[in-house]
Structure formats: structure tokens, C-alpha cells
Amino acid sequence: MAFQTIDRIAVEEEGEGPAIVCVHGLGGSGNTFTPLMPALARHRVIRADLPGSGRSQRAEGDLSIARYVETLLRVCERLGVSRAHWIGHSMGTIVCQHIAADHPKCVASLALFGPLIAPPDAARTAMKARAAKAREGAAGMQEITQGLLQAAISADTRQRLPVAVAYVRESLMRQDGEAYARSCEALATAPAAQVERIEAPVLLVTGDEDGVAPPQAVRAMADRLHRAADKRVAVLPRCGHWTPIERPEDCQRELRDFLAAHGRP
């Protein structure tokens, strides 16, 4: 595994073969995809911490979906990657959709976990309130984390998988309050991609208890992918929004089957 910093963005690279770029969600980092790595053998896997998140928290200035897109395309250019399979989680799925719709030659396929096209109005309002809470510092992040542990992961995960709960807790509490607040504001103002333009094959995976990407919304999203070369929807039982963390084996299985069908670079 190689680590480098590209324009203050932390980037990990592992393996050889067709390129895969992983894009995490709000409160996440490249480590969100560690449970999926067994399914990505024989690929060149690139994991970047988005500006304002993980080890890239020192990135300055306003954050936005457009900035995330620009950052990832620049990372790919610096690494000599012109086309890749893209894997996203939560907010990262919005970023991936924009790249697929606006830069189709860069995208061989999309695998989206906990996918949403854009936050509904109520969620945008909640994101702005969460940003204000995050700016209270460690105490604010503690309160945010406790709320999300109840709302964003399933009851079954909380009861049976304490390591998964610990990961989500640590991932959130490790975020810098101000940087996390700016990330919340990026999500609060996220524009919807023109998903009808996406031509690449698309895998959509959600949990039956995912309140951010509920199954009915994910199926409606699939219905809008008119031009996608292939589209698959998987709903995982007893699973919340942190699909790769809560149900890694199920996610690996879906990803292996999808890449086997669409694994050409």
C-alpha cells in the first residue's frame, strides 16, 4: 500500500489492475471501504480522503460537491488514471453521479452504497443545524455522534456488531468540528446530478432500515437511470445507512458479482 498527499489531499493506493476510485460519505474516510477490499482483488484501488474529512481536514476554503468532483479528477490525473470503476458511499454517491453524468469517459461503472441523488429539503435544513452543532467543538461532535448511532445504523447492528458501532463512532468523533461543519454545508447545498445521462452500469445497494437512502427512494432512483448499460438494486436486511460497515460480506458479494459482469477497464 502506498500513501501520498496530493494538493493536501490524503490518498492511499493499493493493488494492480483496472482502477477503482472509492469516494466516502459525510463523516467517513477512505477507511469506510476497508471492509470491501477483499472483493477488490486484482484491481488498483485508490482511496482519497475528501477535502475537510479524515486526513484531509486541513483543506481550506468552502467545500462543495463541485470541489469534491474537481479534487478527485485532479487526483486521478496526477495518478495517470483516465478511466475507473467508481465506488461511493452516502454523500460520495452524489459525487460519483456527477462524475458519471458530466465526465462519462472517466467512468467504467458505478457501485453506490446508501445512494441518494440529493438531500430532500428537510435533510438540507437538518444538515445546516448539524453544522452549527459541530462548530461547538468536541461536545457538539459527541452529541452528533450519539444521535447518528441511533439513526444511521440498524437496531440489529447495534445489538450484535459492537465493532461496527465502534468504527462508526470513531469515524465521526475523529472529525474536526469546523471541517465537519463545512462538509455538512456541502451536503446541504448539494445539487442533483443529471442521472438520466449516466451511461455506465450502476449497482445500487441500501439497507432496509436506511433512513437516508430508503429502499423505495433507491428503486425510484434506478427508474431514472434510463441510459445506464445495466442497473441492479440490492436491499440488505437488518441494515442501516453504513452498509459497507454493517454488512461487509453482503456488500462484498454484490460488488464481486457486479465487477465480474462489468470488470473491464
Secondary structure, DSSP 8 states (H G I E B T S, - for coil): -EEEEETTEEEEEE-SSSEEEEE--TT--GGGGGGGGGGGTTSEEEEE--TTSGGGTT--S---HHHHHHHHHHHHHHTT-SSEEEEEETHHHHHHHHHHHH-GGGEEEEEEES--SS--HHHHHHHHHHHHHHTT-HHHHHHHHHHHHHHSS-HHHHHH-HHHHHHHHHHHHTS-HHHHHHHHHHHHT-----GGG--S-EEEEEETT-SSS-HHHHHHHHHT-TT-S-EEEEEETT--S-HHHH-HHHHHHHHHHHHHHH---
